[in-house]
Amino acid sequence: MRKFGIGQPVRRVEDVRFLTGAGAYTDDLTLPGQAFGCVLRSPWAHAVIRSIDVSAALAADGVLGIWTGADLAAAGIGDLPCAISSVLRNRDGSVLDVAGRAVLVRDRAMHVGDGLAFIVAETLAQAKDAAELIAVDAEELPAAANLADSVRESAPRLRDSAPGNICFDWEGGDAAAVEAAFARAAHVTAIDLVHNRLAPSPIEPRAALGQHEGGRHVLRTSTQGANLFQRVIAPVLGIDQDSLRIVTADVGGSFGMKEFIYPEHILVLFAAERLRRPVKWTGDRSEAFQSDLHGRDVMSHAEIAFDADGRATAMRVHNRANMGGYVSLFGPGIQTLGGARLTGGVYAIPAISVRVTGYYSNSVPVDAYRGAGRPEAAYVIERLMDKAARELGLAPDEIRRRNFIGQHVLPYRHPLGFVFDSGAFEANMDEAMRLADWTSFPARRAAAHARGRLRGIGMSTYIESSVGFGYEAAEIRFPEDGTVEIVAGTMSAGQGHETVWAQIVTDQLGVPFEAIRLVQGDTDRVKTGGGTAGSRSTYMVAGAFRLSADQVIDKGKTLVAELLGEPREAIEFSDGMFRSAGSNKSLSIMETAAAARRDGEGLGSGATFNHDISTFPNGCHVCEVEIDPDTGKVEVVRYLVVDDFGRIVNPMVVDGQVHGGIVQGLGQALMEHSLHDPETGQLITGSFMDYALPRADDLCTIESSYNEVPCTTSPYGVKGCGEAGTTGACPAIMNAVLDALAERGVTELDMPATPLRVWQALRAAR
């Protein structure tokens, strides 16, 4: 096995840069003549904007320019689009109500924090002072700031084009078969669940630096894929793609929310062109809560039918999803194509139907957040399974065992269209239970009782879909300095791409690991790419690098045959060496690359990997909690997970991804919740004083184990891992909490299970 190759726990090479303060983030950048922008944001959740008077602000010290929505419209700036509308239809076949979002409000503010004007000045302080001088004449309107408010029949109508505030109404599956199965059912379990709204909160806030030079726009900003930004932003500005360069350096976390185009991206470019000088905008944390795209925010009603033997025969789900004040780039696709199609999880349920209704509300728009719909699907089925087990008198593992998709039926066509190619779902659960010492849990519960605490154990099995469609490009270059440049169209936001991609290439070509340099995040150097999203990067990029490496080897064989004076068919390649079969003649790949440069041809090559099949990471989480019944405080005291990610490229990196995902799942399960006041629509959780994030002492040591079942549909057998931890964590933790509370008569509880909520549930049950 190669020292730095696939399967090795290689330390992340990028961490040296980050830990020594050498990372380059957008706000670190300063260009000559740079000006500073700020956004005047709506203090109203819902209001008609009659006029905006900027005259006093324009006269303030240092102000260089102020623009409103009317100014942008007059300049021909387009709206921010919804990309999913071309592939999604309502259940009656009609198109979705997904009118584009204006870069700045033109007539009606739709949420607190909606942008009203963009102010640019010599300093940020001057821009903020000027913003306070802008006079806005507005008529405040009744607001529906929460999903529960928006779905009410008496809710204010937020858009003339959307009766009932519905922007889409999608369905999938066979409703007739489901209804027939429910009519024959021996038992039906139903549940109502809330998937709480989350604020992504990466360590690096959003920032954008716009420049106009040489007739081209240049945007420096954090992204999950610079090429996607180029494709989407250029039409909004009304320019050709080649006239726009996107540059992304380091990214301090994203979790989905930096995949999307925001108004500030357009504003800094527009202002930079008008002022002929660079313009920077950096959001502060308060702005982030009001303007960064949020996640989740779904209400689910789900039912599952069983026969007399406790085997599921059908499942139906209706999800009501909050889209916020505007429909974002991929918003409607997250709860439909992204998540709802995995309804039913790893269970062989013959008939499934799912309906997803999307609603407008006076809140920040919602789009992909780590897991992007799959955590919601896993939460529904795993909470249902535990509830059904209690009603049927079965153990949690037994009801799952009776319903797992067996390995003998793989590949398995899911009722909603996916084909699961590989997996060992029951084996994952058995191994997790063994590692958790499940059978001795009653003794641990008794010990907790002796200390005056409630103890519960919960499990969740999960399956998620690594986005398997589109393309990914990669290139391998051999510069004169003796390094090896690897070029990829994805973007690392903490996933360790610099290390993992180098492992893949050194495994393929045998080039020195320490010589490899990753090129990413610059559309002038990376001409095409699909970007990082949906845990797609490893298997898509691995496919592109494999094709590129094959081309490098093919070119190398031709050149080496000429150099050695041997027939081409005699040249073999392995372990970084070209050899002539039956002789001792050989050249290393680096020597061959040097010779190729001298010939002017070069050994480098690039390829595009096209793929239309998803991979399906899966596994089993087990969580144990203890609860103080006097305070409602939940403590996670044991957590372990058995994951199937197919073939693992770097176990150390995977451990980090799993741990991070589980912590984010814990945040949703126990503490995170973005809330708006139902009367005024004001954001209640607008800072970290009000919005709780998990810390190191909120979780015990996470025990990770892997059951590597190679994927049959992707290069090297790899499956994605970045979002799996989040997908399995919420149901495992909540099932453990409810197991602990069951003896006190608490059978239902929604996330987040905060101390107050748990205490209130215990009091109500008593």
N, C-alpha and C positions, 0 to 999 in steps of 0.2 A: 504494500500500500504506500503510495507516494506521501512524503512527509507533510506537504501542504495541500494535498489533493482532496478530492471529494470524500467526505466521511470523517475528516480530521477536525478536532476541536481547536482550530487556529484562533489565536487571540486577534481581536479586531484591530487592524492596522490604523484605522482612522481615529481610534481612541486617543492615541498619543497627541494628535493635533487638538482634539477637543479638550483633553484634560490639562493641557499646557496653555490654554487660552489662545490658541492659534486658529480657531475656527473663524470663518468669514460669513457673517450673517448680514442680511440686507441693511439693518440699521447701523452696522459698522462702516458702511460705505459713505464716503464723502467725495463729491466731485467739485471741481473748480466752479465757482459762481452759483453754487447750489442754493436754492430757495426752499422754503418750508410751507407745507400745506396743512390745513385742518378742515374738518367737515363740521358744519353747523347741522346738528341733528334734531329731529323732531322731539319735542317733549310730550307730544300727544300720541296716544296709541292709534287714534283714528280721527282725521281732521281734513276738511277741505281747505286748501291753501289759496286764499284769495289774492294775496300779493306779497312780494318780498322786496323791501326797500333796502338797497345796499349802499346808498349814497354816502351816508355818514361813515360807514366802514371803509369805503374806498378812499376817503380822505384821511384816514388814520395813518400814523407813522409807520413807514416800512411796507405798507400794503402794495403789492404789485398787480394784483388782479383778483376779482371775485366773479364766480360764475354760478348761475342757477340752472334749473332744469330747462327753463325757456331758452336760455343762452345756448345750451347744448343742442336742443332741438333745432334752433335756427342755424347752427353750424353743421347740421346733418349727422350728428352722432346718433347711432342706433341704440336699440334696447339690448339688454343682456338676454340671451336666448335660453329656452329650455330645449336641450338636445334630445330628450327622450320622446318628445311629442311625435316624432316621425315613425317610431316603432311601436307605439302603444296606442290602443284604442279603448274606448268605453265598451261596456258589455253589450250595448245596443249597436255597436259599430261606429258611433259618432266620434268626432275628434275631441281631444281634451280641451278644457278651458285653460290654456296656458299662455295667455298674452305675455309678451316680453316685459321685463322690468326696466323702467327708465333708470338711467344712471343717477340722476337726481330727480326728486319729486317734481312733477309738472303740475299736478292739480290736487292730488290727495295723498296724504301721508298714511301709511298702512301699519306702522308699528313704531313704538318708542325707539328712537335711534335711526329712523329713516333719514337719509341725507337730503337736506334742503338747499345747501349752498357749499361751495368749495372756495376757501380763502387761501391765498398764497401771499406770503410776506418774506421779508429778509430774514426774519427769525421766527421760530415757532411761537414764542411769547407774543410777538406782534400779531401773528395770525390769530391766535386765540383771543387777544384783546379786541381785535377787529370783529371777530364773530359775535361778540357781545353787543356790538353796535348795530347789528342787522335787525331791522324791524319786520316781523312776520305777522301779517293779518290772516288769522285762521279761524274757521268755525269748527269747534270740537264736535265730534259726532259720537253716538253711542258705540261702544267697542265690544267685541267678542274676542278677548285676548287669550283665552284658554280653549282647548279642544272641547271640553264639556260645555262651554258657553256657546261655541260655534255650531254645535250639532243640534241645539235646542230649536224647536219649531218657532219659538218667539225670539230667536237671535236676530240681531240687526243684520240686514242684507249688506254684505261688504262689496259685492260687485254686481252690476246689473246683468252681466253675462252668466252669473253663477247662482241660479235659484237654490235656496237652501244652503248657500255657501259651498256647494259641491263643485270641485274643479275636475274631478274624474271619478269614474265608477267602473272598476275593472273586475273581471271574474275569471277564474280558471277551474279546470276539472270538469267532472261529469255530474252535474247537479241531479239529474234524473236517477242515476245509479245510486247516488248517496241517499236520496229520499227513499228509494226502495229498500235499501239496507237498513235505514233507521226504522222503517215500518216493521221489519222482521226482528229487530234487536231484542235480546233478552235483558239488556241493561244499557242505560245511557247516562253518561257523566257529562255535566256541563260546567263551564267556568267562565267568569268574567275577570279580565285582567287589565291592568294599566301598565304600560311601558313608559316610565317617566321621562320627561324632556331633559336633555343633557346639554351642557355647554362644554365643548371639546377641551378648551384650556391648555393648549400646548405651551411649553416653557418659553418659546419665542413667539411674541405677538406678531400679527400681520404687519408688513411694511412693504412699501413700493417706492421705487426711485425711477422717475421717468426722465428721458433725455431725448433730444432731437438733434441729430448730427448727420451731416452728409446726405440730407434728404431722407434719412431713415429714423424711425422711432426705435428707441431701445428701452426696454423695461427690465429692471433688475428687481426680482421679488422671489419670495419663497413659493415653490410650486411642488406638485407631485409629478410634473411632466411638462417641461418647457414647450414641447412641440404642440401639445394640446392647447396651451394658452395662445400660442401663435395662431393656430387654426381658428380659435373662437374670437379672439380680440380683433384680428384684422378686419373682419366684416363689420364689427361694431364701429370701428374708426372709419370704415369706407376706404380701406387701402388694400393693396396686394400683400400677401403673406411675406413675400421677399422684402417688403419695405418695413418689416417689423422684426426686431431681434429680441428674444427673451433670454435672460441670463439668470440662472439660479445657482447660487453658491451652496453653502451649507444650510440645512433646514433643521431648526430646533423643534422637531415634532410637528405632527399634522393631524393624524387620526382621521383623515378624510377631508377635514375642513379647508385645507390648502390645495385641494384638487380643483377648486372652483374659481370662476372669474367673479371679482367683486367690483363695485363701482369705483373704488379708489384706484384700481389698475388703469381704468380709462381716464380718470381725472388727472393723474400725474402726467400721463402722456399728452393729453389735450393741453394742459397748462404749460408743459415744457415747450410744446410747439409754438404756442401763442407768445410766450415770454422769451423764447430763444435762450433758455438756460435750464439746467436740471432742476427738477422739483421732487422733493422727498416728502412722503407721508409715512408716519409710524403710528399705529394705533396704540393707545394705552389700554390697560386692563379693563377700565370701565367701558371704553368703546367696544372692546372685544365681546363683552357680555351683551351689548346692544346690537352688534352688527355681524359678528362671526356666525356662520350658519350653524344651527343647532342640530341635535340628533334625537332619534327615537320619537317620542310623543305619539303613542298609538293606544287606542282602546280596543281590546279584543273580546269578542264573545265566541266561544268555541265549544263544540260538542263532539263526543266520540261514542260510537255504538259498539257494543260487544255481544258476542254470542254466549251461549250458556257455559262455554269452556274458558271464558275470559280472554278470548281472542278478538281483537278489533276488526270490525267489518266495514266501518265507514267513519269519516270525520268531516265536519264542516266548520268553517271559520268565517266570521265577518270581522274584518279589521277596519277601524275608522282612524285615519291617519291625518295628522295636522301638517299642512304644508306651509303654514305661516302666512304672512302678508303677500308674498309673491311665490311663484313656482320657480325653484332654482334649476340649475343646469341638468341634474339627474334626478331631482326630487321624486317625481312620480314613479320612477323606475325602481327606487330602493325598496319600497314596500310591496311591489308587484313582481317584476321580473327578478329582482335581487333576492327578496326574502320569502315571499308567499309561495313561490314554486318549490320551496323545501318544506312546506307544511307536512307534518307527519314524521319527519326525522328519519330514524334508522329502522322504522317499523313497517312491516308488510301489511299495510292497510289497503285493501283492494280498491276502495272508492273514496276519493277526496274531492271536495269542492271548497273553494275559497273565494271570497269577495273582498275587495279592498276599495273603500270609498275615501277619497281625499278631500279635505276641507280647507278653505281659506280661514284664517283667523288674524287678529291684529297682534301678531307676534313675529319675532325674527324667523325668516324662512328656515326650513328643515331640509337637510340633504344627508348624504352618507356620513355616518360616524362609525368608527371601527366595528366591522361586522356587517354594516349596511343591509339590515333587514334579516340577516340570518340569526342574530341573537334573539330577535323577536319571535321567529318561527320556532327556535329551540325552546324558548321559554314557555310558549303555549303548550307544546306537546309534552314537555317534561313536567310541567305543573299538572296537566291533565292526567298523566300516567300515575303520578303520586296520589292524586285525589281519587282516581278510579280504583287504585289498589286498596285504599282505605274503605271505599264503599263495597268492594267485592270481597274484602277479607283476605287479600293477598299481600305478600311481602313486596316491597318496591322492586327487588330484583326479580321476583317470580313473574310479576306481570310483564316486565320487560322481556324476560327470557321467553315467554310464550309468544311474544309478538315481534321479536327481532327478524330482520331480513337475514336469512341464512346464507352462509358462504356458498352453499350448493346451488343457489338460484342466481348467483352473480354471473354475468352482468344482469342487473335488475332495473327494469324500466319503471320509474316512479309514475304514479297516476298523473302528475302534472308535467311530465315530459322528459325530465332528466334521466340519464342512464348511469346508475352507480356501477362502476367497473370493478371495484375492488374494495376490500374491507373485511374485518373480522370483528364484528360488533359485540357478539357475546363474549369473545375472548378478551376484548378490551375491558368489559365489565368484570369478568371473573378475575383478571389480573388486578384491577383496581380494588376490588373487594378483598383480595388476598393481601395486598400491600397495606390496606387500611385496617386489617384485622377486624373485619366487619362483624364476625360472629361473637367477638368478645365485647362488643359495644355495650351491652346491658351492664356489664361490670363498671365501665367508665361512667355510665349514666348514674348508677347507684352512688359512685364516689362523689359525683357532682352534687347529687341530692344531699349528701351528708354535709356538704359545704354550703347548702342553701341556694344552689344554683340549678337551673334547668339545662339539660344537655340534649342536643339533637344531632342526628346524622342524616345527611341527604346526598343523593347522587343525581347526576344527569348524564345521559348519553347524548351525543350531539353528532351532527354531520353538517358541514357547510360547503359552500361551492366557491372554489377559487375561480375567479372570472376567466372563463376559457373561450374568449372570442376575440376576433380582430387580428392584430399582427404585432410583432416586436422586431426591431432592427438591432443589429450589433455589427461591430467592425473590429478587426484586429490589425494594428499597424506596428511597424518596426522602424521607429525614427533613427536618425543617425547617432543619437547619444547612447545607443545601446539599451534603451528601455523598450518595453512593450506597451503600447497604448491599446487599451480596450475601451471601445466606445459603445455606450448603451443609451437607449431612448427612455429608460425608466429613470427614476430619481429617488435617491435614498433620503429618507426623513427619519433615520435612526435604525434602519433595518440591517445595516452592515454590508451594503452592496460592495464597497471597495474590497472587502475581504472575501466575500462569497464569490463574486464574479472572478476574482483572481484565482481562487481555488479551482473553479470550473475550468478556466483557461489553462492553468498549469497542469491540471489533470489531463486535458486533451492534448496539449502540445509539448509538455515537458519543459516549457520555458521557465526561467528562474522566478519563483514567486516574488522575491524582493524587487525584481525589475519591472513588475507590472504596475501601470498607472491607469486609473480609471478616468475617462473623460465623460462627463454627463452635464446636463443642465444648461447647455448653450446652443441655441438653434443655429448659430453660425458654424459650429463644430459638429453638432449632432443633427443631421438633416431630417431625420424622421424618427418617430417613436410613439408608442401608445401610452406611455406613462405608468406610474405606479398606482394601482388601485385593485381592490378585491383580491389581495394575496396572490396576484398573478405574476409577479416579477420573476421569481426563481425559475419556474418551469418555462415561461415564455422566453426569457433571456437565455436560459440554458439551451433552448432549441435554436435560437439565433446564433449563439456562439458555436454550437456544434456544427451548424452549416458553414459558418465562417471558417472554423478550424479545418473542416474537410477540404474547403477550397484552398486554404493555405498549404495543407499537406499535398494536395494535388499539384499546385504550382511548384512546390518545393521538389517533388519527385522529378518533374520535367527538368528543372534547373540542375539538380544534383546529377542526374543522368548525363547531362552535357558536361558538367565539371569533372566527373569521374571517368568519362568516356565509357560508360556502361549503358546497356539497353534500359529504357525506362521501366520495362516490366520487371527488371531485376531489382529495382529500388524498393526498399521496404522502410517503413517508419514506425518507431516505437520509442518510448521513453526519451523523447526529445532528440532522437538521432535518426538521420537518414543513412541507411546501410545498403550496400550492394550484396545481395544474397550470394553466399558461397565465396565471399572474399572478405578481407579485412578493411576494405575501403569504406569510409564513413565521413559524414559531416554533421555537426550539430545544427540544430535549427537556427541558432543565433549566427553561426558561421554562414549558413545558407542565406539568411536575411541580409547579412553584410554583402555577400556576393550579388544578391538581387539588387541591392541599392546601386552597386557599381555598374550593373547592367542597365540601370534606369527603369527597370520594370517594377521592382519592389515586390516583396513577398506578401504584403498585407492584402486583406480581402474582407468584404462585408457581405451580409446576407440578411434577408428578412424571413422570419418564421411566422407563417400564417397558421392559425389554429382556430377551431370552432367548437372544441370540446372542453368542458370544465373538468377539473379534478375535484376530489371530494375528501378533504381532511375530515377525520372523525376521531372520536375517543370517548372516554368516560372520566368525569370529575367526581370526586368524593370529598365532602366537606363536613367537618364537625364544628359545632358552635356551643358556647355556653352563654346563658342569658341570666342576668341579675333580675329577678322578678320585681324587686323594689324600685329599680331605676329604668328597666327596659333596655339596658345596655347589652348589645350583642358583641361577643368576642369570638372571633374565628380562632380555634385552637388547633385544628389539624386541617391540612389541605393537600390533596395529592391528585395527580392526573396521569392517565395513560392515554397517549396520543398516537394516532397513526397518520404520519405525514409522508408516507411512502419512504423513499430513500432520502436520508438526511444528508445535506451537504456539509453543514457545520453544526454539530450538537450544541456547542457553546452559544452560538448565535440563536439557535432555536430555543434554548432554555430562556434566554433573555426575552425573546418575543412572547413565549408562553407566559412567563411571569408577569410581564407588562400587561398582557391582555387580561389575565386573571385579576390583577389589581384594578384595572378599569371596570371589569365586571363587578368586583366588590364595591367600587364606588357607586355604581348604579343601584346595586342591591341594597346597600345600607345607608347611603348618605347623600348622593348627588340628586338634585332636583331643581330645575329652573322653573320659577314660579312668577306669575303675573297677578296683580291684584284684580279680582273679577269685576270690581266696580269701575276702576279708572283705567285698567290696562297697563298700569305702571309696573315695571320690572321690580320685583321684590328682592330677587337674588342677583344684585348687580355688582357684587364684589366678593372676595374670598372671606369676608366677614360673614356673609350670608349664604354663600355657596360652598359647601364642604367638599374638599378633595381628600382622597385617601392618603395617608402617610405611612411611613415604614412600620410604625408600631400598631397599625390597624390590621396587620396580617401576620400570621405565623410564617415559618419557613415553608416554602412550596416544594413538594416532592414531585419530581417529574420522571416519567418513564415512557419509553417508546416501544410501540409495536409496529415495526416497519413492514408494511404490506405494500410492495411497489405498485404504483399506478401503472396501468397498462396503456394509457393514452397520452403520456407525456414523456419527453426525453428523460432518460436516467431514472424514470419511475418516481420522480419527485411530485409532491403535492404541496400546496401553500401552507403557511403556518402563522402568518401575521395576525389573523383575526380569530383564530380558533380559541384562544384562551378566553376572550370576551364572550364568545358564543356559548361556551359551556358553563361559565362561572355563575351567571345570574340564577339559573334554575337550581344549580347545586346548592348555592348558599340559601336561597329562599326555601327550598325543600328541607334543608337542615333546620332553619329557623322555625318552620311550621311543625316539624317533627318535635322540636323542643317544646313548643307551645301547646301541642295537641292535648297533653295531659291536663292542661288548665282550660280546655274547652275552646281554644282558638283554632279555627279551621281555615280562615281566610285572612289574608293580609297582602296588601300591595306594596311594591317597592316605592320608595326606599324604606326599609325597616329601621327607621330611626328610633332612638330610645323613647321619644315621645309617643310615636305610633305604637310601638310594642307595649309600652306601659298602658296606653289607652285601650288597646285590644285586651290586655289581661284584665283591666278593670271592668270593661264591658262584659267579658265572659264570666267574671266572678259575680 
